[in-house]
């Protein structure tokens, strides 16, 4: 489709595009100023939805800073928020902060639900550094704390304003103006969300049903001009003026309406009106922080004293909309649904006829919060939560990924770098015993599970899976042909899938269904492979029980389905509603745990970010266990020496056990080397890596072991490094093949060791390649990686054998120099 916007399409040019550009520009200006003022150890506290993407800009430049963002407006539900074209950018912007704050959990719940439904993230109670637990969102290896604390007011400041002479004079003036009447006050912005028309309709209904109160009450309605609201302000203002005129024509003097600018209704003017009023009204239909009811309560605290009770006024009551945030903390107020006119009309009547005891009780309950939770105490609580966030002050402890507003702060060391092919090749070249463990889908082959429809089609066998390319097959064959290599493809796929695509590669080991089935490398090509099980093949009657239970949950959960393989059963809910699917999965997990407790099975639960599934498989089966199993059987099956090189590559959560185990195996070898040399101990492994006892592998690994672990894609992982994509994996494997090819021939020289190996292994690829170089008309120049035509005099080319050590080592030195240029 044409990328040029044809009109003012939402989020695609036109007016919306201009507004978004202005929005991002403002956030960038804030970023520049904050960076200039920031000092190490400072806390950054952002306020308001206007700066929702500011954390994304800040973390890119000062990743070690502790950043909090507090929204003072309600957060919309996921059904509303998902209609925004920029929804992911806004959510990721907030999630790049370390703490997100709201006044009510109701607003926080909407935010949490949006993160789960739109980004597939999990949230829950996570342990903190002090031994407690905090509500947080788990994203990219980080925990973003979510705080719900309602703000308060400062009673000392308000009392000081109330006691000022000008305030007292203004109060007296208002009381004299409406002498003998009960004053209902309201201060609202002139916009539709404030519900002013609903209040006036309710007043009209109350006077119709209780005409005896006409002339005894007055509603002082102050409207704050909201020109920035455009048509909404104009429409609301016209509607209010029309209704005020209509009511005053029937009951003269009932409504005193005054419109003013916000600058004309500052704290001093506001407190004077609140002190003079008997009842405050807030009938908003959607509101964030509204401190007017709290200020009104402070203004009438003296109503609880003996003098206040005897002043003859029925004052101190609040009528609050249930859609205002302060309703949750002002429990002594009269709560109303502004959409139900009769409730507001009833609230008028209750406020006028309420008994003295009930009125005192309600004022006392309301005053409990406003005197206990002050603005200072609220700010201190939020800042202490932000300060308590577990974040390293070293900028080098964090890594970033993504471009533009898609930037994400990753909870991993910034030294988590791309796997260095040069280092791998050097270690590979010098090792005599090598182990290469490769995942299948997503690692050496494009992942078929990226699309949910494709995943479903593969499960139902209505779509053929991807197959390896000829280039990949050739690379694997070359690696497997090296007698020093042990190459395994460790996959979650079934045996027949791996056999179908990889059985024609000699000396390639296969591990199917996460290591449940193992087929050791064999030179035989095609035909049936011999498989052994990682754990004893015991009673399988649990499968029918698990399937039957899963069918019940499938019928109750739209979008879920069952996937069965030879040794495991999965209930997939990735296509179901995220919230309902997760709840059903927890119930299913609990149900299966109770029913199958007598069977030797593991019940695994993968969250939404892991695809969303509940799996039942034989106990003790995962890729980490099978990797240890392979190491322990190397000497017995392959007659190999101790392991000197290991390369392990995976791409998803199923590969994490293998990456974790092999990283710890390599670490033990490094610790042994350091201990022997008396060097400094290694830094501890990241806390996210599951600790496994790998000491049983010690006798099978060399102290010189060089172990490389890598995941595909930059993300939180147990691996030490990453490769960007499947193409990078192919390039790395091809570079190892070139190392093997280069070290076979030393520019025409062969050592006695080489010839002895040729005699011992007459069918090895090394000898075949030697014959090729010696007998054909082509010879490869290893230093220039080109083909040259040798002397074609007709005489056979003799294989030159180095006759002394100096000549042989000199040739090797030249190769090392060539290798530096090559890599």
C-alpha positions in Angstrom: 0.0 0.0 0.0 1.0 3.6 -0.5 2.9 4.9 2.5 1.9 8.5 1.8 -1.1 9.6 3.8 -4.0 10.6 1.6 -5.7 12.6 4.4 -5.8 13.3 8.1 -5.9 9.6 9.0 -5.5 8.9 12.7 -1.8 8.4 13.4 -0.9 8.5 9.7 -0.1 12.1 8.9 -2.5 15.1 8.8 -3.5 16.7 12.1 -2.9 13.6 14.2 0.7 13.3 12.8 1.4 16.9 13.7 0.1 16.4 17.2 2.2 13.3 17.7 5.3 15.1 16.4 4.7 17.9 18.8 4.1 15.5 21.7 7.5 13.7 21.1 9.2 17.1 20.6 8.1 18.3 24.0 9.3 15.0 25.6 12.7 15.4 23.9 13.0 19.0 25.2 12.3 17.7 28.7 14.9 15.1 28.2 17.6 17.6 27.2 17.0 19.7 30.3 16.9 16.8 32.7 20.2 15.4 31.3 21.8 18.8 31.9 20.6 18.9 35.6 21.1 15.2 36.4 23.7 14.1 38.9 24.6 10.6 39.8 22.2 9.3 42.5 19.4 11.7 41.7 15.8 10.4 41.5 13.7 11.4 38.5 10.0 11.7 39.2 7.8 12.4 36.1 4.2 13.6 36.5 1.3 13.5 34.1 0.3 11.7 30.9 1.9 14.5 28.8 5.3 12.9 29.5 4.4 9.2 29.1 7.2 8.6 26.6 9.8 10.6 28.5 11.3 7.5 30.2 12.1 6.0 26.8 14.3 9.0 26.0 15.9 9.2 29.4 16.8 5.5 29.8 18.6 5.6 26.4 21.0 8.2 27.8 21.1 7.6 31.6 20.2 4.0 32.0 21.4 3.9 35.6 19.0 6.6 36.8 16.0 5.6 38.9 12.9 6.9 37.1 9.4 7.1 38.4 6.3 8.3 36.5 3.0 9.2 38.3 -0.3 9.6 36.4 -2.9 11.9 38.1 -5.6 10.9 35.6 -7.5 7.7 35.3 -5.9 5.1 33.1 -8.4 3.8 30.4 -9.5 0.2 30.2 -7.7 -2.0 27.7 -10.8 -2.0 25.4 -10.4 1.8 25.1 -6.6 2.0 25.2 -6.2 -0.6 22.5 -7.9 1.7 20.0 -4.9 4.1 20.0 -2.5 3.6 17.1 0.4 4.6 19.3 -0.6 2.2 22.2 2.7 0.2 22.2 4.8 3.3 22.2 3.0 4.8 25.2 3.1 1.5 27.2 6.8 0.9 26.5 7.5 4.5 27.4 6.0 4.0 30.8 7.6 0.6 31.2 11.1 2.1 30.7 10.6 3.8 34.0 11.4 1.8 37.2 8.2 2.8 39.0 4.7 3.7 37.7 2.3 5.4 40.2 -1.4 5.9 40.3 -3.8 7.4 42.9 -6.0 4.3 42.9 -5.5 0.6 42.2 -8.5 0.8 39.9 -6.3 2.9 37.5 -3.3 0.6 38.1 -5.4 -2.4 37.3 -6.3 -1.0 33.9 -2.6 -0.3 33.2 -1.6 -3.9 34.2 -4.4 -5.3 32.1 -3.2 -3.3 29.1 0.4 -4.5 29.6 -0.9 -8.1 29.7 -3.3 -7.9 26.8 -1.3 -5.7 24.4 2.3 -6.6 25.2 1.8 -10.1 26.7 3.6 -9.3 30.0 3.1 -10.9 33.3 2.5 -9.0 36.6 2.4 -10.1 40.2 3.9 -9.8 43.6 7.7 -10.0 43.3 10.2 -10.1 46.2 12.2 -6.9 47.0 15.5 -6.2 48.6 14.0 -5.8 52.1 12.4 -9.2 52.2 8.9 -8.0 51.3 6.9 -8.2 48.1 5.9 -5.5 45.6 3.4 -5.4 42.8 5.4 -5.2 39.6 5.4 -6.0 35.9 8.0 -8.5 34.6 9.4 -7.0 31.4 12.7 -7.8 29.6 14.3 -9.1 32.7 13.3 -6.1 34.8 10.6 -5.6 37.4 8.7 -2.3 37.0 7.1 -1.5 40.3 3.5 -0.3 40.3 2.4 1.9 43.2 -1.1 3.0 44.2 -1.1 5.8 46.8 -3.7 8.6 46.8 -2.4 12.2 47.3 -3.5 14.4 50.2 -3.4 18.1 51.2 -1.3 20.1 53.6 -3.5 21.0 56.6 -1.0 23.6 58.0 -0.9 25.5 54.8 -4.7 25.4 54.4 -5.2 26.6 58.0 -2.8 29.4 57.4 -4.8 30.5 54.4 -8.1 30.2 56.3 -6.9 32.3 59.1 -5.8 35.1 56.8 -7.8 38.3 57.2 -8.7 38.6 53.5 -10.0 35.0 53.5 -12.2 35.7 56.6 -13.6 38.9 55.0 -14.4 37.0 51.8 -16.2 34.3 53.8 -18.3 36.8 55.6 -19.2 38.5 52.4 -20.4 35.3 50.8 -22.4 34.3 54.0 -24.1 37.7 54.1 -24.9 37.5 50.4 -26.8 34.3 50.9 -28.0 34.8 54.5 -30.4 32.2 55.8 -29.8 29.8 53.0 -27.9 26.5 52.8 -25.0 26.9 50.4 -24.1 24.1 48.0 -20.8 24.9 46.3 -19.2 23.3 43.2 -16.0 24.2 41.4 -15.6 22.5 38.1 -13.9 22.9 34.7 -16.3 23.7 31.9 -16.0 20.3 30.1 -18.4 17.5 29.6 -16.5 15.0 31.8 -17.2 17.2 34.9 -20.9 16.4 34.9 -22.2 19.9 35.6 -25.4 19.4 33.5 -26.2 16.2 35.5 -26.0 18.2 38.7 -28.4 20.8 37.5 -30.9 18.3 36.2 -30.8 16.6 39.7 -31.3 20.0 41.4 -34.3 20.7 39.2 -35.8 17.3 40.0 -35.2 17.8 43.8 -37.0 21.1 43.8 -39.9 19.6 41.8 -40.4 16.9 44.4 -39.5 19.0 47.4 -40.8 22.5 46.6 -40.7 23.5 50.3 -36.9 23.9 49.9 -37.2 26.5 47.1 -35.7 29.7 48.3 -33.9 28.0 51.2 -31.0 26.7 49.3 -28.5 28.1 46.7 -26.1 26.4 44.5 -22.9 28.4 43.9 -21.5 26.9 40.7 -18.0 28.2 39.7 -17.1 27.2 36.1 -13.4 27.3 35.2 -12.9 28.3 31.5 -11.4 25.5 29.5 -10.8 27.1 26.1 -8.2 24.3 25.3 -11.1 21.8 25.1 -12.4 23.5 21.9 -15.9 22.5 20.9 -16.4 20.5 24.1 -16.0 23.7 26.1 -18.3 25.7 23.9 -21.1 23.1 23.9 -20.9 22.5 27.7 -20.9 26.2 28.4 -24.0 26.9 26.3 -25.8 23.9 27.8 -25.0 25.1 31.4 -26.1 28.7 30.7 -29.4 27.5 29.2 -30.1 25.2 32.2 -29.2 27.9 34.7 -31.5 30.4 33.0 -34.3 27.9 33.0 -34.0 26.9 36.7 -33.6 30.5 37.9 -36.7 31.5 35.9 -38.8 28.9 37.9 -37.0 29.4 41.2 -35.3 32.7 41.2 -31.9 32.9 42.9 -31.5 29.1 43.2 -28.3 29.0 41.1 -25.4 31.5 41.4 -23.3 30.7 38.3 -19.9 32.4 37.8 -17.4 31.6 35.1 -13.8 32.6 35.6 -10.3 31.8 34.5 -8.2 29.3 36.5 -6.0 32.2 37.7 -9.0 33.8 39.4 -9.7 30.7 41.5 -6.5 30.1 43.3 -6.1 28.6 46.7 -7.1 31.7 48.7 -10.3 32.3 46.7 -11.1 28.7 46.7 -10.7 28.2 50.4 -12.9 31.2 51.1 -15.8 29.7 49.0 -15.3 26.3 50.6 -15.3 27.8 54.1 -18.5 29.7 53.4 -20.3 26.7 51.8 -22.2 24.1 53.8 -22.0 21.3 51.3 -19.6 20.6 48.5 -20.6 18.8 45.3 -18.5 16.8 42.8 -20.6 15.0 40.2 -17.8 14.3 37.7 -18.4 11.4 35.3 -14.7 10.7 34.9 -12.1 12.3 37.0 -8.6 11.9 38.3 -7.1 13.7 41.2 -9.6 16.1 42.8 -8.5 17.7 46.0 -11.4 20.1 46.5 -13.4 17.7 48.8 -10.2 17.2 50.9 -9.7 21.0 51.1 -13.4 21.4 52.0 -13.0 18.9 54.8 -10.1 20.8 56.3 -12.1 24.0 56.1 -14.8 22.5 58.3 -12.8 20.5 60.8 -13.9 22.9 63.5 -17.5 21.6 63.0 -16.4 18.7 65.3 -15.7 21.1 68.1 -18.3 22.3 70.6 -18.2 25.8 69.2 -18.7 24.5 65.7 -21.7 22.4 66.7 -23.5 25.4 68.1 -23.1 27.8 65.1 -26.5 26.7 63.7 -25.1 25.5 60.4 -25.5 22.0 58.9 -22.1 22.1 57.3 -19.2 19.8 56.4 -20.8 17.2 54.1 -19.5 16.2 50.7 -21.6 14.8 47.8 -19.1 12.9 45.7 -19.4 11.0 42.4 -18.3 7.4 42.6 -16.1 8.1 39.5 -13.9 10.6 41.3 -10.6 9.2 42.8 -11.1 10.8 46.2 -14.4 8.8 46.7 -12.2 5.8 47.7 -10.5 7.8 50.5 -13.5 10.1 51.6 -15.5 7.3 53.1 -17.7 9.8 55.1 -19.1 11.5 52.0 -22.4 10.8 50.3 -21.5 8.7 47.3 -23.6 9.0 44.2 -23.7 7.7 40.6 -23.9 10.9 38.5 -25.7 9.0 35.7 -28.5 8.2 38.1 -30.3 11.6 38.5 -32.5 10.3 41.4 -29.4 9.5 43.5 -28.1 13.1 43.2 -31.6 14.4 44.0 -31.8 12.1 47.0 -28.3 13.3 48.1 -29.6 16.9 48.2 -32.4 15.8 50.5 -30.1 13.8 52.7 -27.7 16.6 53.2 -30.5 18.9 54.2 -32.3 16.6 56.6 -29.4 14.5 58.0 -29.4 14.1 61.8 -26.7 15.8 63.8 -25.1 12.6 65.0 -24.8 11.1 61.5 -23.4 14.4 60.2 -20.7 14.5 62.9 -19.8 10.9 62.3 -19.4 11.4 58.5 -17.2 14.5 59.1 -15.1 12.6 61.5 -14.6 9.7 59.1 -13.7 12.0 56.3 -11.3 14.0 58.4 -9.3 10.8 59.3 -7.7 10.6 55.9 -7.1 14.3 55.2 -5.3 14.7 58.5 -3.3 11.5 58.2 -2.2 11.5 54.6 -0.7 14.8 53.7 1.0 15.8 50.4 4.4 15.5 52.1 3.6 12.0 53.4 2.3 10.9 50.0 5.4 12.2 48.2 7.7 10.6 50.7 6.0 7.2 50.3 6.3 7.3 46.6 9.9 8.5 46.6 10.9 5.8 49.2 9.3 3.2 46.9 11.3 4.6 44.0 14.5 4.8 46.0 14.0 1.2 47.0 13.9 -0.1 43.4 16.6 -2.6 42.8 18.8 -0.9 40.2 22.5 -0.8 39.8 24.0 2.6 39.7 26.6 1.4 37.2 25.3 2.2 33.7 27.3 -0.7 32.4 24.9 -3.1 34.1 22.1 -2.4 31.7 21.6 -3.0 28.0 19.2 -1.6 25.5 17.4 -2.9 22.4 15.2 -1.4 19.8 15.1 1.8 17.8 13.2 5.0 18.3 10.2 4.6 20.7 10.6 0.9 20.4 13.7 1.2 22.6 13.6 -1.1 25.7 15.8 -1.2 28.7 16.9 -4.8 29.3 17.6 -6.1 32.7 21.0 -7.6 31.8 24.6 -6.6 31.8 25.6 -4.2 29.0 28.5 -6.6 28.4 25.9 -8.9 27.0 27.3 -8.5 23.6 27.1 -10.2 20.2 29.0 -13.5 20.1 32.5 -12.8 18.8 33.0 -15.2 15.8 36.8 -14.6 16.0 37.0 -15.8 19.6 34.9 -18.8 18.8 37.0 -19.7 15.8 40.3 -19.4 17.7 39.0 -21.7 20.6 37.6 -24.1 18.0 40.8 -24.3 16.1 42.9 -25.2 19.1 40.5 -27.8 20.7 40.8 -31.5 20.2 37.4 -32.4 21.5 34.5 -30.2 20.6 30.8 -30.3 21.4 28.2 -28.3 19.4 24.6 -28.2 20.6 22.1 -26.4 18.4 18.4 -25.8 18.7 16.3 -26.4 15.6 13.4 -24.0 15.0 14.4 -20.4 15.5 18.1 -21.2 15.7 19.3 -23.0 12.6 15.9 -22.8 10.9 13.4 -20.0 10.7 10.9 -20.2 13.5 7.5 -21.6 12.4 5.9 -20.4 15.7 6.1 -16.7 15.1 2.6 -16.5 13.7 -0.2 -17.9 15.8 -2.2 -19.2 12.8 0.9 -21.0 11.5 1.4 -22.6 14.9 -2.2 -23.8 14.9 -1.8 -25.1 11.3 1.4 -27.0 12.2 -0.3 -28.6 15.2 -3.3 -29.7 13.1 -0.9 -30.8 10.3 -2.6 -28.6 7.8 0.6 -26.8 6.9 4.0 -28.3 6.1 6.9 -27.2 8.3 10.0 -25.3 7.1 12.9 -27.4 5.9 16.6 -26.8 6.1 18.2 -25.2 3.1 20.9 -27.0 1.0 23.5 -24.6 2.4 22.6 -25.4 6.0 22.7 -29.2 5.2 26.1 -28.8 3.6 27.4 -26.8 6.6 26.2 -29.4 9.1 27.8 -32.2 7.0 31.1 -30.4 7.0 31.0 -29.9 10.8 30.0 -33.5 11.4 32.8 -34.8 9.1 35.4 -33.5 11.4 36.4 -36.4 13.8 37.0 -33.9 16.6 33.4 -32.6 16.5 30.3 -34.0 18.3 27.4 -32.1 16.8 23.8 -32.4 18.2 20.6 -30.8 17.1 18.5 -30.6 20.3 14.8 -29.8 19.5 11.4 -29.9 21.0 10.1 -31.5 17.8 9.1 -35.2 17.5 11.4 -37.9 16.3 9.8 -38.3 12.9 10.1 -34.6 12.1 13.9 -34.5 12.9 14.5 -37.8 11.1 12.7 -36.7 8.0 14.8 -33.5 7.5 18.2 -34.4 9.1 18.6 -38.2 8.7 20.8 -37.9 5.6 23.6 -36.1 7.5 26.2 -38.6 8.7 27.6 -38.3 12.3 24.9 -35.9 13.4 23.3 -36.5 16.8 19.7 -35.8 17.4 17.7 -35.1 20.5 13.9 -35.0 20.1 11.2 -33.7 22.4 13.5 -31.6 24.6 15.9 -34.5 25.0 13.4 -37.3 25.9 14.7 -39.2 22.8 18.4 -39.3 22.0 19.9 -40.7 18.8 23.7 -40.8 18.9 25.8 -39.8 15.9 26.2 -42.6 13.3 27.9 -42.7 9.9 24.8 -44.4 8.5 22.7 -42.3 6.2 18.9 -42.7 5.8 16.8 -45.5 7.1 15.6 -45.8 10.7 17.7 -44.4 13.4 18.3 -46.0 16.8 16.8 -44.0 19.7 17.1 -44.3 23.4 15.1 -42.5 26.1 16.6 -40.1 28.6 14.4 -41.4 31.4 12.9 -44.9 31.7 9.8 -45.3 29.5 7.2 -46.0 32.2 3.5 -46.1 32.5 1.9 -43.8 29.9 -1.7 -44.0 31.2 -1.4 -40.4 32.4 -1.7 -39.2 28.8 -5.3 -40.2 28.4 -6.1 -38.7 31.8 -4.4 -35.4 31.0 -6.0 -35.2 27.6 -9.5 -35.8 29.0 -9.0 -33.0 31.5 -7.6 -30.6 28.9 -10.6 -31.3 26.6 -12.9 -30.0 29.3 -10.9 -26.7 29.5 -10.7 -26.5 25.7 -14.5 -26.6 25.5 -14.7 -23.8 28.1 -11.9 -21.6 26.7 -12.4 -20.2 23.2 -9.2 -20.1 21.2 -7.5 -22.9 23.1 -6.5 -26.3 21.7 -4.6 -29.4 22.6 -1.3 -30.4 21.1 -0.1 -34.0 21.5 3.3 -35.5 20.7 4.8 -38.9 21.4 5.8 -38.1 24.9 4.0 -34.9 26.0 0.6 -33.2 26.0 0.1 -29.5 25.8 -2.9 -27.2 26.3 -2.3 -24.1 24.2 -4.1 -20.9 25.0 -2.0 -18.4 23.0 -5.1 -17.6 20.9 -7.5 -17.2 23.8 -8.4 -14.1 25.7 -5.2 -13.4 27.7 -6.8 -12.8 31.0 -9.3 -15.6 30.8 -6.8 -18.0 29.2 -4.4 -17.3 32.1 -7.0 -17.9 34.7 -8.1 -21.1 33.1 -4.5 -22.2 32.7 -3.8 -21.7 36.5 -7.0 -23.7 37.3 -5.9 -26.4 34.8 -2.4 -26.6 36.3 -3.9 -27.1 39.8 -6.3 -29.7 38.5 -3.6 -31.7 36.7 -1.3 -31.5 39.8 -3.9 -33.1 42.0 -5.0 -35.8 39.6 -1.5 -36.8 38.3 0.4 -36.6 41.6 0.8 -40.4 41.5 2.6 -40.3 38.1 6.2 -39.5 37.3 5.4 -36.4 35.3 6.3 -32.7 35.3 3.6 -30.1 34.8 5.0 -26.9 33.2 3.2 -23.6 32.8 4.4 -21.2 30.1 3.1 -17.7 30.5 1.6 -15.4 27.8 5.1 -14.1 26.9 6.3 -17.7 26.4 3.4 -18.6 24.1 0.8 -19.5 26.7 0.6 -23.3 27.5 0.3 -25.9 30.1 2.4 -29.0 29.4 2.6 -32.4 30.9 5.8 -34.4 30.2 7.8 -37.2 31.8 9.6 -36.2 34.9 13.2 -35.0 34.6 13.3 -34.2 30.9 14.7 -30.9 29.6 17.4 -29.8 27.4 19.7 -29.0 30.3 19.6 -32.7 31.5 20.2 -34.0 28.0 23.2 -31.8 27.5 24.8 -33.2 30.7 23.9 -36.7 29.5 25.8 -36.1 26.2 28.9 -34.8 28.1 29.0 -37.8 30.4 28.8 -40.3 27.5 31.3 -38.8 25.2 34.2 -41.0 26.3 32.1 -44.1 26.3 30.5 -43.7 22.9 32.9 -41.6 21.0 36.2 -42.5 22.6 36.9 -38.9 23.0 39.2 -37.1 25.5 38.0 -34.5 27.9 35.9 -31.7 26.4 37.9 -28.6 25.4 35.4 -26.6 23.4 31.6 -26.2 23.5 29.2 -24.0 21.4 25.6 -23.9 22.5 23.0 -21.9 20.7 19.2 -21.6 21.3 16.5 -19.1 20.9 13.6 -19.4 23.3 12.6 -20.3 26.9 12.8 -24.1 26.1 16.5 -23.7 25.4 17.2 -21.8 28.6 17.9 -25.0 30.7 20.6 -26.1 28.1 22.1 -22.6 28.0 22.1 -22.4 31.8 23.7 -25.8 32.3 26.4 -25.3 29.7 27.3 -21.9 31.0 27.8 -23.2 34.4 29.8 -26.1 33.1 32.1 -23.6 31.4 32.3 -21.5 34.5 33.5 -24.5 36.6 36.3 -25.0 34.1 37.2 -21.3 34.3 37.2 -21.4 38.1 39.4 -24.4 38.1 41.9 -22.6 35.8 41.8 -19.5 38.0 42.3 -21.5 41.2 45.3 -23.2 39.7 46.9 -19.9 38.8 45.8 -18.2 42.1 43.9 -15.4 40.2 40.9 -13.3 41.2 37.6 -15.2 41.6 35.0 -14.6 38.9 32.0 -12.3 39.4 28.9 -14.2 40.4 26.4 -15.3 37.7 23.3 -13.2 37.2 20.5 -14.0 39.7 18.2 -14.9 36.8 20.2 -18.0 35.9 18.8 -21.1 37.6 21.5 -22.8 39.6 22.1 -26.4 38.7 24.5 -28.9 40.2 26.8 -29.7 37.2 29.7 -31.1 39.3 29.0 -34.6 37.9 30.4 -33.4 34.6 33.8 -32.3 36.1 35.6 -35.5 35.2 34.6 -35.2 31.5 35.7 -31.7 30.9 39.1 -30.2 30.5 40.3 -27.3 32.7 41.0 -25.6 29.3 37.4 -25.8 28.2 36.2 -22.8 26.3 32.4 -22.7 26.4 30.3 -20.3 24.3 26.6 -19.9 24.9 24.4 -17.7 22.7 20.7 -17.0 22.2 19.2 -15.8 19.0 18.0 -12.2 19.4 18.9 -9.7 22.1 16.7 -10.6 25.1 17.0 -11.7 28.8 18.6 -15.1 28.8 21.0 -17.5 30.6 23.3 -17.3 27.6 26.5 -15.2 27.9 26.1 -13.7 24.3 23.6 -13.3 21.5 23.4 -13.6 17.8 21.0 -11.3 15.9 19.2 -13.8 13.8 19.2 -17.2 12.1 21.5 -15.8 9.3 24.1 -14.9 11.9 24.0 -18.5 13.2 24.6 -19.8 9.7 27.5 -17.5 9.2 29.1 -18.6 12.4 28.8 -22.3 11.5 30.2 -21.6 8.1 33.2 -19.8 9.6 33.9 -22.9 11.7 33.8 -25.0 8.6 36.4 -22.7 7.0 38.6 -23.1 10.0 38.4 -26.9 9.6 39.2 -26.6 5.9 42.1 -24.2 6.6 43.8 -26.3 9.2 43.7 -29.5 7.2 46.3 -28.2 4.7 49.3 -26.2 5.8 50.2 -24.6 2.5 51.2 -27.9 1.0 53.1 -29.1 4.2 51.9 -32.0 6.3 53.3 -33.0 9.7 54.1 -36.6 10.8 51.1 -36.2 13.2 48.8 -35.4 10.2 50.0 -38.5 8.3 49.6 -40.7 11.4 46.0 -39.5 11.7 45.5 -40.3 8.1 46.7 -43.8 8.6 44.6 -44.2 11.7 41.4 -42.9 10.1 41.6 -43.9 6.4 38.1 -42.7 5.7 38.3 -39.4 7.5 37.4 -36.3 5.5 41.0 -35.0 6.3 42.5 -37.7 4.1 40.0 -37.3 1.4 40.6 -33.6 1.2 44.4 -34.3 1.1 43.9 -36.7 -1.8 41.8 -34.1 -3.5 44.5 -31.5 -3.3 47.2 -33.9 -4.4 45.5 -35.6 -7.4 43.2 -33.0 -8.9 44.1 -30.0 -11.0 43.0 -27.5 -8.4 44.7 -26.5 -5.2 43.3 -24.0 -2.7 45.4 -21.2 -1.4 44.5 -20.9 2.2 46.1 -17.6 2.8 44.1 -15.8 0.0 41.0 -18.1 0.0 41.1 -18.5 -3.7 41.6 -21.4 -6.2 44.8 -21.5 -8.2 45.9 -23.8 -11.0 49.0 -25.7 -10.0 51.8 -26.8 -12.2 50.2 -28.9 -15.0 53.4 -30.6 -16.2 51.6 -33.9 -16.0 53.7 -35.1 -13.1 51.8 -35.9 -9.9 52.2 -33.4 -7.1 54.0 -34.9 -4.2 52.8 -34.3 -0.7 55.5 -32.4 1.1 56.2 -33.7 4.7 57.9 -31.3 7.1 61.2 -32.9 8.0 62.0 -30.8 11.1 60.1 -29.1 13.8 61.2 -25.6 12.8 59.8 -25.9 9.3 56.5 -27.2 10.7 56.1 -24.6 13.3 57.1 -21.9 10.9 54.3 -22.9 8.6 51.8 -22.8 11.5 52.9 -19.3 12.4 52.2 -18.1 8.9 48.7 -19.7 9.1 48.0 -17.8 12.4 48.9 -14.5 10.7 46.6 -15.5 7.8 43.8 -16.3 10.2 44.0 -12.9 11.8 43.3 -11.3 8.4 40.7 -14.0 7.6 38.6 -13.4 10.7 
